[in-house]
């Protein structure tokens, strides 16, 4: 991908000086500003690395304490490593040119605008990539810009599945994919299911979903805020207390598709659990780095942006997906 500034847009040579640092500063500061509004760090587990890849895994809980009686021996318990996931950052690039004529014509507003467009392109790519991975989590892979990326969790099934296996075989398969349209009762039920998630040994985990993630669909937004925004139960005529009020952060993410499998859907996420257990790792190897060169054939100033990042899914237990048309999900509300 490239952006070429037309001759009439212009930029003054004095803006850059010999080092051309000011336009780099415009680009880099634009990235920092956009990150304040990004949903990536609110959904993924942000991490950095100096390696070509990182391996993420989990561990089972230890066995319970035992009553051994007076002077009894210490029982031996063990911890087993769970499934693991390797995330490898890939290289992302873009560039644009500023012609010599533009620099001579000194159109400062245009160059600032185009620099902002460049940063928006980078930021938008990250958001779209993250949203594509999450929306593609009902399968094991997803295509983004003609390349294929893994959306399987560490247990080698889709991130959202009703058949997550136990590595120790001490539990039955568990589900974080459900079929139902959104309502206050379905919100209660999905919340309950997540609170009952266990580790591979069948021990309850402290999963407490606190975030609802939805696409930008007006009717769904109205349903969600009606369900969680009133002190009283919106579906009751008896003034019952709505225990869901005040429990949730809502993320309306416009980069998500409006429908999945042809129907409305929502995610529940435990924002603390996903970071504590590095459930949905987003790995930044190299932040956006901008450099510039003079093309000896055209005298154009070529600005090149390069970054390395990647993402994947490790521990599925921090998140659940519920959709009205999720035919492969566990049926709710019956």
HURARA-V961359 format. One record per residue. N is the residue number from 0. SS is DSSP state (2 for helix, 1 for strand, 0 for the rest). PHI is phi in degrees with one decimal (NA if undefined). NEAR is the number of other ideal C-beta (glycine too) atoms within 10 Angstrom. Layout:
N;SS;PHI;NEAR
N;SS;PHI;NEAR
This chain:
0;0;NA;11
1;1;-143.8;10
2;1;-122.9;15
3;1;-113.1;14
4;0;-75.9;24
5;0;-70.8;12
6;0;-59.4;13
7;0;-74.5;11
8;0;-77.4;19
9;0;63.5;20
10;0;-158.1;26
11;0;-75.7;14
12;2;-58.8;13
13;2;-69.2;10
14;2;-63.4;17
15;2;-89.7;18
16;0;68.6;9
17;0;-76.9;6
18;0;-87.5;8
19;0;60.2;18
20;2;-70.2;14
21;2;-55.8;16
22;2;-69.0;21
23;2;-62.2;18
24;2;-64.1;11
25;2;-60.1;18
26;2;-65.6;20
27;2;-69.1;18
28;2;-69.0;13
29;2;-64.7;20
30;2;-63.7;20
31;2;-61.8;11
32;2;-66.2;12
33;2;-65.4;17
34;2;-61.7;12
35;0;-66.4;6
36;0;-107.6;8
37;0;-74.5;16
38;0;-95.8;18
39;2;-59.3;20
40;2;-73.9;12
41;2;-86.9;15
42;2;-112.4;24
43;0;-92.7;22
44;1;-94.5;23
45;1;-74.0;16
46;1;-148.0;16
47;1;-126.3;13
48;0;-151.6;18
49;0;-112.2;7
50;0;-106.1;10
51;0;-73.9;9
52;0;-162.5;12
53;1;-133.9;20
54;1;-104.9;11
55;1;-113.7;22
56;1;-149.6;14
57;1;-139.2;21
58;1;-131.7;12
59;0;-73.6;19
60;0;-73.8;16
61;0;-77.0;12
62;0;-66.1;13
63;0;-72.5;9
64;0;-64.9;8
65;0;-118.4;11
66;0;-79.9;7
67;0;-102.9;10
68;0;75.4;7
69;0;-67.0;4
70;0;60.5;5
71;0;-74.6;9
72;0;-75.5;8
73;0;-73.3;7
74;0;-72.6;11
75;0;-99.8;6
76;0;-119.9;11
77;0;-133.1;7
78;0;-118.3;11
79;0;-112.4;14
80;1;-69.3;11
81;1;-85.5;19
82;1;-64.3;20
83;1;-129.4;13
84;1;-138.4;22
85;1;-102.5;14
86;1;-115.3;21
87;0;-117.8;15
88;0;-64.4;21
89;1;-113.3;14
90;1;-96.5;11
91;1;-121.2;19
92;1;-137.0;11
93;1;-159.0;18
94;1;-157.5;18
95;1;-149.1;21
96;1;-120.7;17
97;1;-116.4;26
98;0;-75.2;21
99;2;-60.7;15
100;2;-64.0;15
101;2;-64.2;23
102;2;-63.1;21
103;2;-73.5;12
104;2;-84.6;15
105;0;58.9;14
106;0;-92.1;19
107;2;-65.5;13
108;2;-62.0;10
109;2;-65.3;18
110;2;-65.2;23
111;2;-65.0;16
112;2;-62.9;13
113;2;-69.3;22
114;2;-63.2;26
115;2;-64.3;16
116;2;-62.5;12
117;2;-62.8;23
118;2;-66.9;21
119;2;-63.0;13
120;2;-62.9;14
121;2;-64.1;18
122;2;-63.4;19
123;2;-62.7;12
124;2;-61.0;17
125;2;-63.3;22
126;2;-64.0;18
127;2;-65.8;13
128;2;-64.3;23
129;2;-62.3;24
130;2;-65.9;21
131;2;-64.3;19
132;2;-62.9;23
133;2;-65.2;26
134;2;-66.2;19
135;2;-85.1;22
136;2;-71.1;25
137;2;-82.3;20
138;0;-122.3;14
139;0;-91.5;15
140;1;-143.9;11
141;1;-145.2;18
142;1;-98.1;10
143;1;-138.3;15
144;0;50.6;11
145;0;72.3;5
146;1;-114.1;9
147;1;-104.4;10
148;1;-128.0;17
149;1;-76.6;20
150;0;-122.1;22
151;1;-82.3;18
152;0;-81.6;26
153;0;-61.9;23
154;0;-82.3;25
155;0;67.0;11
156;0;-118.1;18
157;1;-55.4;24
158;0;-51.1;29
159;0;-104.6;30
160;0;-154.1;25
161;0;-93.3;18
162;0;-130.0;14
163;1;-76.5;25
164;0;-83.9;16
165;0;-99.9;19
166;0;-69.1;18
167;0;-94.2;13
168;0;62.5;8
169;0;-90.9;14
170;0;-134.8;16
171;0;-76.6;12
172;0;-65.3;12
173;1;-115.7;21
174;0;-121.8;18
175;0;-127.1;27
176;1;-126.7;22
177;1;-130.1;24
178;1;-113.5;23
179;0;178.5;22
180;0;-80.1;17
181;0;-65.8;21
182;0;-159.2;16
183;2;-61.2;19
184;2;-68.0;13
185;2;-69.3;20
186;2;-57.8;23
187;2;-57.0;14
188;2;-71.1;16
189;2;-65.5;24
190;2;-57.2;20
191;2;-62.4;10
192;2;-59.6;20
193;2;-67.9;22
194;2;-65.1;14
195;0;-99.2;11
196;0;-59.8;22
197;1;-121.3;17
198;0;-79.8;20
199;0;-69.0;23
200;0;-96.7;17
201;0;88.1;14
202;0;-85.2;14
203;1;-61.5;11
204;0;-104.5;18
205;0;-90.0;10
206;0;-84.0;22
207;0;-135.5;13
208;0;-57.7;24
209;0;-132.9;14
210;1;-133.6;20
211;1;-108.8;24
212;1;-115.0;22
213;1;-138.3;20
214;0;-74.3;21
215;0;-83.0;12
216;0;-123.2;19
217;2;-57.7;7
218;2;-64.9;9
219;2;-70.9;19
220;2;-59.1;14
221;2;-63.3;10
222;2;-62.8;21
223;2;-63.5;20
224;2;-70.7;15
225;2;-67.6;14
226;2;-73.2;23
227;2;-114.4;19
228;0;-99.8;14
229;0;-110.5;13
230;0;-67.2;9
231;1;-108.8;13
232;0;-61.8;17
233;0;-68.3;17
234;0;-104.9;12
235;0;-119.4;11
236;0;-94.7;7
237;0;-106.6;6
238;0;56.1;9
239;0;-66.8;11
240;1;-71.1;10
241;0;-91.0;20
242;0;-72.7;9
243;0;-82.6;18
244;0;-65.6;15
245;0;82.7;9
246;0;-91.4;15
247;0;-121.3;19
248;1;-99.2;12
249;1;-115.2;14
250;1;-110.8;16
251;1;-98.2;16
252;0;-108.4;20
253;0;-68.2;11
254;0;-80.1;19
255;0;-75.9;23
256;0;-64.1;12
257;0;-69.0;12
258;0;-135.8;15
259;1;-122.5;21
260;0;54.3;14
261;0;84.3;10
262;1;-141.1;14
263;0;-71.1;19
264;1;-158.0;30
265;1;-153.2;24
266;1;-112.8;25
267;1;-112.9;23
268;1;-135.4;22
269;0;-97.5;24
270;2;-68.2;18
271;2;-79.4;15
272;2;-62.5;22
273;2;-65.6;23
274;2;-84.0;16
275;2;-62.4;13
276;0;-107.5;19
277;0;46.3;21
278;0;-72.4;25
279;0;-123.3;27
280;1;-68.9;21
281;1;-113.6;23
282;1;-111.9;23
283;1;-97.4;17
284;1;-92.3;20
285;1;-142.2;15
286;1;-68.1;13
287;1;-56.0;22
288;1;-119.0;13
289;1;-114.2;24
290;1;-134.9;12
291;1;-136.0;17
292;1;-135.5;12
293;1;-97.5;12
294;0;-73.2;12
295;0;-67.2;7
296;0;-85.2;6
297;0;-120.7;11
298;0;68.4;11
299;0;-71.8;20
300;1;-91.4;22
301;1;-99.7;16
302;1;-101.9;23
303;1;-122.1;15
304;1;-112.4;22
305;1;-138.3;15
306;1;-145.5;21
307;1;-129.9;19
308;1;-154.4;23
309;1;-160.5;23
310;1;-151.6;25
311;0;-166.2;23
312;0;-123.1;27
313;0;-104.2;27
314;0;-104.1;29
315;2;-72.4;26
316;2;-71.6;22
317;2;-84.5;29
318;1;-145.5;28
319;1;-139.3;25
320;1;-120.8;25
321;1;-130.9;27
322;1;-139.8;24
323;0;-65.7;17
324;0;-118.2;14
325;0;-78.9;23
326;0;-64.3;10
327;0;-92.2;15
328;0;-90.9;23
329;1;-72.6;19
330;1;-69.1;11
331;0;-116.8;19
332;0;78.5;12
333;0;-112.3;5
